[in-house]
Structure formats: structure tokens, C-alpha cells
């Protein structure tokens, strides 16, 4: 699955994009974030506070309990505001 990271999430993880093979246990966004946080200290730092990140699944904002089956891309970024 392709992952995209933006702003300080990208800075903490150390890359703007990566492709990872997900474990079968990653069924929801929350499961995915739990697994992803274990991949490196940078991932752990970026994902430590779930209240400070937003997730898009194939370019649509989703909740933590959203299923990831069939997804091609996950984007993770800080909350955004319009202006």
C-alpha cells in the first residue's frame, strides 16, 4: 500500500512517501496506525497523538474505525484549515 505523509508528519517520519506491505491484522485505520507506529522511532513520534493527525483513504477523509480493505493509498497529515 502507498503511504503519503505531509508537513510535520513527513518531517518526523523522514520521508514524504513509502510503499509498505500491510499485515493481515491491519483491518481498520486504527489498526493500521498501531502497526505503522511500530515501524520506526520516527513513525512512533509522528503517530503518538491521534488527535493531532488526519487520515485520508484514497483521497477521502476517514475516521479511525474505517475499514482499509481495497484501499490503494493512505495519506497522513496534521489537521488543516481553510483560508
Backbone bond lengths (Angstrom), bond angles and torsions (degrees), N, CA, C in turn:
res aa  C-N    CA-C-N  psi(-1)  N-CA   C-N-CA  omega(-1)  CA-C   N-CA-C  phi
1 X - - - 1.450 - - 1.531 107.83 -
2 X 1.308 115.78 144.06 1.461 121.11 178.73 1.524 109.98 -88.86
3 X 1.333 115.35 135.52 1.458 122.57 177.40 1.516 108.79 -118.86
4 X 1.329 116.08 135.78 1.459 122.98 174.71 1.518 108.08 -119.55
5 X 1.334 116.35 136.43 1.461 121.54 -179.42 1.526 108.91 -124.92
6 X 1.331 116.05 141.19 1.456 120.64 -175.97 1.522 111.64 -129.19
7 X 1.354 114.61 154.25 1.474 123.67 174.12 1.530 110.55 55.93
8 X 1.348 117.33 -135.86 1.469 119.48 -175.74 1.520 112.76 -67.94
9 X 1.324 119.03 -20.00 1.469 120.85 174.14 1.532 108.36 -63.26
10 X 1.324 117.00 -46.87 1.464 122.67 177.26 1.525 110.79 -59.87
11 X 1.322 116.79 -43.39 1.463 120.25 -178.86 1.521 111.87 -63.16
12 X 1.312 117.84 -42.23 1.467 121.08 -179.08 1.526 112.21 -70.66
13 X 1.322 116.59 -38.28 1.461 119.82 -179.90 1.525 110.91 -76.37
14 X 1.325 116.48 -32.19 1.456 120.55 176.45 1.517 114.97 96.08
15 X 1.328 116.68 7.91 1.464 121.05 177.05 1.526 108.85 -155.91
16 X 1.308 115.92 155.31 1.457 120.01 178.67 1.512 113.83 -90.81
17 X 1.342 115.88 -15.41 1.463 119.41 -178.66 1.516 109.93 -159.27
18 X 1.325 115.04 150.32 1.457 120.77 173.36 1.526 108.55 -159.25
19 X 1.310 115.16 159.35 1.458 121.75 176.42 1.519 107.74 -116.35
20 X 1.326 116.03 125.22 1.464 121.64 -177.34 1.522 110.30 -130.30
21 X 1.321 115.87 147.66 1.465 121.58 173.55 1.521 107.61 -89.07
22 X 1.308 116.65 122.55 1.464 121.20 -176.78 1.522 111.74 -83.04
23 X 1.329 116.22 146.84 1.465 118.86 174.01 1.530 109.83 -74.87
24 X 1.307 116.37 158.43 1.466 121.32 179.51 1.521 112.00 -63.43
25 X 1.326 117.23 -21.34 1.471 121.41 -179.05 1.523 112.89 -76.20
26 X 1.323 117.92 -12.06 1.468 121.36 179.34 1.528 108.49 -85.83
27 X 1.329 116.00 93.40 1.461 122.05 -176.04 1.526 111.70 -103.43
28 X 1.330 116.77 -34.45 1.465 122.28 -179.97 1.522 109.56 -118.41
29 X 1.324 115.85 171.22 1.463 120.36 175.81 1.528 110.23 -59.35
30 X 1.318 118.31 -41.69 1.470 121.25 178.96 1.526 110.89 -60.38
31 X 1.332 117.62 -44.27 1.469 121.30 176.96 1.520 110.22 -59.70
32 X 1.316 115.37 -44.47 1.452 121.12 -179.30 1.523 110.97 -61.07
33 X 1.328 117.42 -45.62 1.460 120.67 -179.68 1.523 111.35 -65.05
34 X 1.335 117.53 -37.69 1.469 120.76 176.05 1.523 110.37 -60.12
35 X 1.321 116.63 -46.72 1.461 121.32 179.58 1.527 110.98 -66.57
36 X 1.312 116.87 -44.74 1.458 121.45 -177.99 1.524 111.45 -61.79
37 X 1.317 117.46 -37.59 1.471 121.42 -179.80 1.527 112.02 -63.09
38 X 1.308 117.77 -19.35 1.463 122.07 179.97 1.527 112.82 -88.29
39 X 1.311 118.10 -3.50 1.456 121.17 -173.87 1.524 113.97 -76.58
40 X 1.329 118.34 -28.24 1.468 121.35 178.02 1.523 108.74 -167.96
41 X 1.333 117.08 163.50 1.468 118.90 175.40 1.532 112.23 -60.00
42 X 1.327 117.37 -33.59 1.461 120.71 177.71 1.520 112.38 -65.91
43 X 1.324 115.97 -42.82 1.467 120.08 176.27 1.529 109.79 -61.77
44 X 1.324 116.16 -44.37 1.470 120.17 -179.66 1.522 110.79 -59.91
45 X 1.329 117.03 -43.04 1.466 120.78 -179.83 1.526 111.24 -65.78
46 X 1.315 116.85 -41.66 1.468 120.65 -177.97 1.520 112.28 -68.03
47 X 1.330 117.18 -30.94 1.462 121.12 -172.89 1.522 113.52 -107.22
48 X 1.320 117.21 10.06 1.469 121.33 -174.94 1.527 113.29 -62.69
49 X 1.314 117.38 -37.84 1.468 120.81 -177.13 1.525 108.96 -117.02
50 X 1.304 116.73 98.94 1.465 121.66 -175.80 1.526 112.75 -63.13
51 X 1.329 117.32 -19.47 1.467 120.14 179.13 1.528 111.64 -72.29
52 X 1.336 117.21 -15.06 1.463 120.18 -176.68 1.524 113.27 -105.00
53 X 1.329 117.54 10.53 1.461 119.76 177.54 1.523 110.87 -128.89
54 X 1.311 115.14 156.88 1.456 123.00 174.75 1.529 106.98 -125.44
55 X 1.315 115.12 151.88 1.460 120.00 -177.75 1.526 109.18 -128.60
56 X 1.322 115.20 136.39 1.464 121.28 173.10 1.522 108.03 -118.55
57 X 1.306 115.28 134.58 1.463 123.03 178.69 1.523 106.85 -110.08
58 X 1.321 116.74 114.52 1.471 120.99 -175.63 1.531 111.15 48.88
59 X 1.326 116.00 46.47 1.467 126.22 174.25 1.525 115.18 73.93
60 X 1.325 118.16 12.88 1.465 121.75 175.26 1.520 109.35 -118.18
61 X 1.342 116.77 130.79 1.460 120.03 175.67 1.523 109.78 -59.66
62 X 1.335 116.16 138.96 1.463 120.50 -179.83 1.526 110.36 -137.35
63 X 1.326 115.13 158.79 1.462 122.14 175.41 1.528 109.36 -84.37
64 X 1.323 115.19 166.07 1.459 120.38 -178.49 1.523 113.19 -63.74
65 X 1.324 117.72 -23.90 1.466 119.67 -179.63 1.534 113.10 -91.29
66 X 1.326 117.14 6.79 1.469 120.97 179.59 1.527 110.68 -69.22
67 X 1.330 117.52 137.45 1.468 120.43 176.98 1.525 110.63 -72.93
68 X 1.327 116.13 149.45 1.464 120.11 -178.39 1.529 113.00 -107.03
69 X 1.310 118.18 1.12 1.470 121.43 -178.86 1.525 110.70 -55.48
70 X 1.320 116.02 130.27 1.455 121.58 177.14 1.517 115.18 83.32
71 X 1.320 117.99 -4.08 1.469 120.55 -178.62 1.528 110.67 -70.40
72 X 1.306 115.61 149.99 1.457 122.04 176.58 1.523 111.84 -108.20
73 X 1.345 116.51 -28.78 1.460 119.85 -173.05 1.520 110.63 -145.60
74 X 1.326 114.90 138.32 1.464 122.66 174.69 1.524 107.23 -121.28
75 X 1.314 117.18 127.33 1.466 121.79 175.81 1.524 108.20 -113.71
76 X 1.319 115.97 134.49 1.462 121.78 -178.56 1.523 108.13 -126.14
77 X 1.334 115.66 130.72 1.460 120.16 -174.91 1.518 110.06 -158.61
78 X 1.343 116.64 165.82 1.462 119.82 175.43 1.524 110.42 -71.13
79 X 1.321 117.37 163.39 1.471 119.81 175.41 1.527 110.30 -55.05
80 X 1.307 116.18 145.77 1.464 121.19 179.96 1.522 109.63 -120.08
81 X 1.314 114.93 154.84 1.460 120.30 176.52 1.517 108.56 -129.27
82 X 1.294 116.00 155.38 1.461 120.76 177.49 1.516 110.32 -84.58
83 X 1.284 116.11 171.00 1.442 116.88 179.84 1.484 113.29 -166.67
